Amino acid sequence: MALSWLLRLKQKRVNLSALIAILLFVLIFSLIFFDYMYFTDRPLPIVSAPLFKNIYGEPSFLAEIDRFQDEGLRGPSAVAGGPDGKIYVVDTGSSRVLVFSHDGKPLLKFGKGGTTEGEFNYPYAIAVDEADRIYVGQFKSPRIQVFDAQGKFLRKIDASTAGVNVAPLALALDKEGKIYAANQDGKILVLGQDGKLIKSFGGPGGADGFLSYPKGIALSGDQIYVSDTNNGRVQIFNLDGKLLKVVRGSELKVQMPTGISVAEDGTIFLVDSFGSQVNAYDNKFSLLSSTGSKGSGDGELNFPVGIAVDNYGKLVVADMANDRVSVFQR
């Protein structure tokens, strides 16, 4: 009987040792997984083939960028795609610019809060040229600052160079290097690389051809697309500033048009900030698809603002109120 008791006791000790070993394994695995998820520079998944069924299909959620290394994003408002596929993000709440590779790997960050050269006071607009120069606009302490590919300050464009207030809500560049700024005062400014004003058009108001708080601008061919945000419409101008077309909110099926981007195939992507979605249109503004709904889950958006279409067929959206950038595959 004593022998039987000893055997049972030994078996219990074996079971207890096995349980402890299992718990230690689970703990170690959890720590490794946590470290991978939150402290490793993880690239976005590479998609080898499009995830949509046809050209008019709804873009599919691919991934999100919600941190640079171990630092979370804070209210990103604008994004841009570089010529080599890099993703550029204005992290507005942190007064900095973040650069990621086309697959989401953190590459560069620069800037801090302030009003001197290289510092930002609520940065809100971004564009990148063919030489990887980075143009960052802000309407508080109004100006555009230009940086090289390594984030080194090169020059500024403001009232002292342009002769007018330069307070961009959105930026675009043409292939000749001219800068198009959708200004807070409702004007579209066309600026040279020397910072001098070439022309302006638009102006504050609600009549056709006038603008109110335009938060998006895009170039395609010889046309300029402007999100006339507070008037709830999109207006299209030629390169001389002549109004070509007005597309109203009822036609667009949006509540608050903000970021706008035009893909190489002519597809127009428009952000609806209040509707928390992105609409795609053909060149006649017939609705092709709507992507997103309000929320914080995968593929959901919460007051998105900026948008860019990159050279890898990805749709990059500044998901401002979710403190992240959401990436979709066209």
N, C-alpha and C positions, 0 to 999 in steps of 0.2 A: 504493500500500500504506500509506503514511504517512497519507494522507487517510482510509482505511478505519479505521485504528487510532484516529484522532482522533474520528471519528464514533461508534465504539463507546464510547470514554471519555466523550464527551458524553452518550450515552444512559444510561450507568451513573450519571452525576451526576444526571441527571433522575430516574432511578428512586430513587436515594438521597434526593433532596429530597422526592419524593412519600412515601417511607416515613417520613421524619422528620415531615412534615406530618400523616400519619395517626396516628403515635404521639402527637404533641402534642394532636391532637383527642381521642383516647381518654383521655389524661391529664386534660385540661380537663373533659371530660364526666364522668369518674369523680369528680373533685373536686366538681363541682356536684351530682352525685347523692348523694355522701357528706354534703355539707352539708345537702341537702334531707332526707335520711333521719334525720340525727342532731341537727341544730341548728335545725330549723325547727318552729314550733308547728303541726303538721299535724293537722287534724281527722280524726276517724274518717270512713270513707265513709258517706254518707247513703244509707239504703236506702229506696227509694220504695214498695216493696211487700213484704209478708211473704215469707220464704224457706221457710216450711214448707208442706207439702202440705195439712194439715188441722189442726184444733185439737189433735189428739192426736199430731201429728208431733213428732219430736225437734228441739229448738231447733238452729239452724244457727250455726256460728261466724261472727262478724262482724268482730271486730278485737281488738287488745290495747292496753293502755296500760301501758307499761313505763318511762316517764320523764315528768318534768315539765320541759319545755324540755330542758336538757342534763343534768339530774340524774336518775339512775336511781332506781327505787323499791327499797325494802329491806323485804321481808317484810310487805306489806300484809295486815292481818287482818280489816278490816271495811269495808263500803261502805254507802252510803245513797243514795236517790234523792230529790231535792228536788221541790217542787211544780211547778217550771218545767222539769223534766227534767235539771237539773244532776246530776252524779255526784260524790259526796263519798267520799273515800278516807282511811282511817286508815293512814298509812304508818308502821307500828309501829317498824320498825328505825331510822327516821330521826327519830322523836319529833315528827311533824308531821301536819297535815291538809292534803290537797290537794283542790282543787275544779276540775272540768272542766265544760265545756259539754256539752249532750246529745250533740254529735257529737265529743267528745273533745278540744276545744281547751283548753289550760291557762288557767285564770282566776285562781286565788288559791292561795297557800300560807301557812300560819301555824303557829307553834309551834316549840319547840326543847326539848331535853332539860333537865330540871330539876324542882324541886318547888314553885316559887313560882307565883303567879297567871299563867295563860296558858302555863305550861310543862307538859311531859308527861313522865311516867315510865312507859314501856311502855303507851301508850294502846291500847285493845283493842276499844272499842265506840263506835258512833256512831248518831245519829238526827237528823233535821231536821224542824222543824215548819212549819206553813203560812206563818209569817212569815219563813222562812229562817233562824231561829235554829238554831244548831248545838250539839248536846249530845254531849260526848265523855267517855267513861268509861274509867277505869283501875282495876285491882285492886292494882297496886303504888302506894304513896302513895294509898290508896283515896279516890276522889271522882268526881263528875261536874262538868265545867266547861261553862258555857254561853257561847257567843260569838254576836255578831251576824253579819249576812251578809258583813261585811267582815273577819271574823276578830278583832274586838275583844272582849276578855274582858268579860263582863257580871257573872257571879257563879259561885259554886261551891256544890255540894250535897255535904255530907259528914256525918260523925258529929255535928258541932257543930250542924247544922241538923235532921238527921233523928232524932237520938237513938240511931241504930244504925249499925253499920259499913256504908258504901256502897262496895261493891267490885264493880262490874258487869263481867260477861263479855259481856253483850249488852243493848241498849236498844231500847225501842219507845215510841211516843207515841200517845195517843188524840186525838180531835178537840177534846176539852175542855182539852187541855194537860197532862193527867196523865202522869207518867213511870213507865214500867214497867221495872224493872231486874232482870235475871236475875243474881243475886248469886253471888259465888264460894263462899259458904257454903251454897248450895243453896236459899236463900230467894228468893221473888219479892217485891220491894219495889214498892209503889205510892206515888209521891211527888207532892206538889203543886208548883206553880211556886215556892212559897216555900221549897221544900226540906224541908218537914215530912213525916213519914211518915203516910200515910193508912191503910194496912193492909199486912200481909205474910202470905204463906202459903207452903206447902211446908216446906222444911227439909232438913237433910242426912240421907240414908238411901237405902235401896234398895226400900223398900215402896212400893206405889202411893200417889201423892200426895206423895211425897218426891223429892228431886232430888240429883244428884251432878254438880257442875261443869257446870251448864247453859250451853251456849255459843250458844244461839239462842233468840230470842223474837219472836213476831209476833202482831199483833192482826187479827182479822177479825170484823166484826159484834160480837156479844156473847161472843166466845170468845177465849181466850188460848192460843196454841200455844207449847210450850216444848220445845226439844231437850234432853233429859235425857242429856247426852253420855256420862258415865261409866257410866250404867245402860243405854246402848245402845237408847234408845227415845224416843218423842215422847209427851208428856202434854198433854191439853187440859183447860183449866179455864174456868169461867164468870167473869164480871167480879167476882163475890164471892169467888173463890178456891176454889170447889167443884170437885172433880175430876169431869170428864165422861167421859173416855175415856183409855185407855192403848193405844198402838200400839207393839208390841214390834219389835225389830230383825229377827226372822225374817219378820214381815209386811212391814216396810219394805224388806227386802233391802238393808240397809246394814251397814257395819262400825262406823262412828263418826259418828253424826249430830251436826252442828254448826249452821251457819247455816240459818235457815228464813225463808221469806217466802211470803206469800199474795197472789196476784194478785186484781184486782178481779172476775174471773170465777170466783173460788173455787179456782183451781188452786193446789196447795200445792207449793212447791219446797223440797227438803231437800238440803243438802250432806252428802256422805259423805267426810270428810277422808281416812280410810285407803283408801277405794276410789277416790279421786281422780275423783269424778263428782258430778253433780247429778241427782237423781231428781224427776220430776213425778208428782203424784198427784191424783186427783179428791177431792171432799170426803168420800168414804168411805175414803180412803187405798188405793184400787186404783191400782196402778202404771200410769202412762200412757207414760212414756218415761224413758230414762237418757241423760245427755249427758256426754261426756268419758271419758278413760282416762288412765292415768298416763304422763306424758311432758312434753316442753317444746315440742312442735310446735304448729301452729295447731289449736285446739280441744281440745288436751290440757291436763291439769291435774296439779298436784303439791302435795298437801296443801292443797286449798282450804279456806277457813274461812267467811268472810262472804258474804252474798248479798243482792241487792235486785232488785226488779222495778220498772222506771221507767215513767213515763207514756207513753213512746214504744214500748212493747212490747219493750224490751230486758231481757235477763237479765244482770246485772252481778255478777261473781264475784271475790272476793279470792283470787287464785291465789298463796297465801302463799310456798310454797317455790320458785316460779318468779319471785318478785320482780316481779309484774305483776298487772294486773287484766284478766281475760278477759271479753269482751262477746259475747253470743249474741243472735240475733234469734229471738223466739218464733214 
